């Protein structure tokens, strides 16, 4: 929890320096080779919905 009483994820300046990016990359590593391109395509074609927190407060 942060000082405001909210859950806090892990953030860094690297390309996978936050929890969501690390989770995505972990899932990509675990996926079958033929599923990887589809996972990346889906992530790029499915923008966040209005109101999604995106880790921002």
C-alpha positions as CSV (number, residue, x, y, z in Angstrom):
1,X,0.0,0.0,0.0
2,X,1.1,3.5,-0.7
3,X,0.7,6.5,1.6
4,X,-2.8,7.1,0.2
5,X,-3.8,3.6,1.2
6,X,-4.0,2.3,-2.4
7,X,-2.3,-0.8,-3.7
8,X,1.0,0.0,-5.4
9,X,2.5,-2.0,-8.2
10,X,6.1,-2.3,-9.1
11,X,7.4,0.4,-11.5
12,X,10.8,1.0,-13.1
13,X,12.1,2.8,-16.1
14,X,12.8,-0.4,-18.1
15,X,10.5,-1.8,-20.9
16,X,9.1,-4.5,-18.5
17,X,9.6,-2.6,-15.3
18,X,6.0,-2.8,-14.1
19,X,3.8,-5.6,-13.0
20,X,1.4,-5.6,-15.9
21,X,4.2,-5.7,-18.5
22,X,6.1,-8.4,-16.6
23,X,2.9,-10.5,-16.4
24,X,2.3,-10.1,-20.1
25,X,5.9,-11.1,-20.9
26,X,5.6,-14.1,-18.6
27,X,2.5,-15.2,-20.3
28,X,4.1,-14.7,-23.7
29,X,7.1,-16.9,-22.5
30,X,4.7,-19.6,-21.3
31,X,2.5,-19.5,-24.5
32,X,3.0,-21.9,-27.4
33,X,5.1,-20.4,-30.2
34,X,2.2,-20.2,-32.6
35,X,0.1,-18.2,-29.9
36,X,2.7,-15.5,-29.4
37,X,2.0,-13.4,-32.5
38,X,-1.8,-13.5,-31.7
39,X,-1.2,-12.3,-28.1
40,X,0.9,-9.4,-29.3
41,X,-1.6,-8.5,-32.0
42,X,-4.5,-8.6,-29.5
43,X,-2.7,-6.4,-27.1
44,X,-2.0,-3.8,-29.7
45,X,-5.5,-3.9,-31.2
46,X,-7.3,-3.7,-27.9
47,X,-6.7,-0.3,-26.4
48,X,-7.7,0.3,-22.8
49,X,-11.4,1.2,-22.2
50,X,-12.2,4.7,-20.8
51,X,-12.0,4.5,-17.1
52,X,-9.3,1.7,-17.0
53,X,-6.9,2.7,-14.3
54,X,-3.7,1.8,-16.1
55,X,-1.9,2.1,-12.8
56,X,-2.4,5.8,-12.7
57,X,-4.1,7.6,-9.8
